[in-house]
């Protein structure tokens, strides 16, 4: 996701986004956005602004633009906790690859 990061959409944003993946490629990862930069980390963030729980297959399909993230959320294909406003900004922060 850092490769697809749009720093212009992140102007003034400081946030941590936690990903908890299950499925074919399980794991915990997080992104920290600050100063127009996006940094990737493995593991769990201390205090994420939003946490996303999804299968790796669903999240990859969202990142590739194969399925709509908003519709997938509404249909229960993944869940999120925390700042849902930040969740809604993900498409502008990380345009589909």
JOJO-V121291 format. One record per residue. SS is DSSP state (H for helix, E for strand, C for the rest). PHI is phi in degrees with one decimal (* if undefined). Layout:
BEGIN
ss:SS phi:PHI
ss:SS phi:PHI
END
This chain:
BEGIN
ss:C phi:*
ss:H phi:-58.8
ss:H phi:-68.9
ss:H phi:-94.5
ss:E phi:-60.3
ss:C phi:-106.0
ss:C phi:-63.5
ss:C phi:-67.2
ss:C phi:-73.7
ss:C phi:-99.7
ss:C phi:-52.6
ss:C phi:80.1
ss:C phi:-88.4
ss:C phi:-131.7
ss:E phi:-156.0
ss:E phi:-124.4
ss:E phi:-117.0
ss:E phi:-95.7
ss:E phi:-120.6
ss:E phi:-119.0
ss:E phi:-101.3
ss:E phi:-116.9
ss:H phi:90.6
ss:H phi:-63.9
ss:H phi:-128.4
ss:C phi:-72.2
ss:E phi:160.3
ss:E phi:-118.9
ss:E phi:-143.4
ss:E phi:-147.2
ss:E phi:-115.3
ss:E phi:-115.2
ss:E phi:-112.6
ss:E phi:-164.8
ss:C phi:60.5
ss:C phi:76.6
ss:E phi:-123.8
ss:E phi:-124.5
ss:E phi:-118.9
ss:E phi:-97.4
ss:E phi:-137.4
ss:E phi:-90.8
ss:C phi:104.8
ss:C phi:-110.2
ss:C phi:-76.5
ss:C phi:-65.5
ss:C phi:-141.2
ss:C phi:-68.7
ss:C phi:-76.8
ss:E phi:-145.2
ss:E phi:-118.8
ss:E phi:-114.9
ss:E phi:-115.1
ss:E phi:-154.1
ss:E phi:-75.6
ss:H phi:-62.5
ss:H phi:-66.1
ss:H phi:-64.7
ss:H phi:-67.0
ss:H phi:-63.0
ss:H phi:-63.9
ss:H phi:-65.4
ss:H phi:-61.7
ss:C phi:-82.7
ss:C phi:80.0
ss:C phi:-77.2
ss:C phi:-132.8
ss:C phi:-80.0
ss:H phi:-62.0
ss:H phi:-64.6
ss:H phi:-66.2
ss:H phi:-61.6
ss:H phi:-64.3
ss:H phi:-63.1
ss:C phi:-89.1
ss:C phi:76.7
ss:C phi:-78.5
ss:E phi:-154.1
ss:E phi:-131.2
ss:E phi:-141.5
ss:E phi:-130.5
ss:E phi:107.2
ss:C phi:-76.0
ss:H phi:-71.7
ss:H phi:-60.6
ss:H phi:-64.9
ss:H phi:-57.2
ss:H phi:-66.9
ss:H phi:-84.1
ss:H phi:-57.4
ss:H phi:-62.9
ss:H phi:-77.4
ss:H phi:-72.7
ss:E phi:-133.5
ss:C phi:-57.6
ss:C phi:-54.6
ss:C phi:-72.5
END
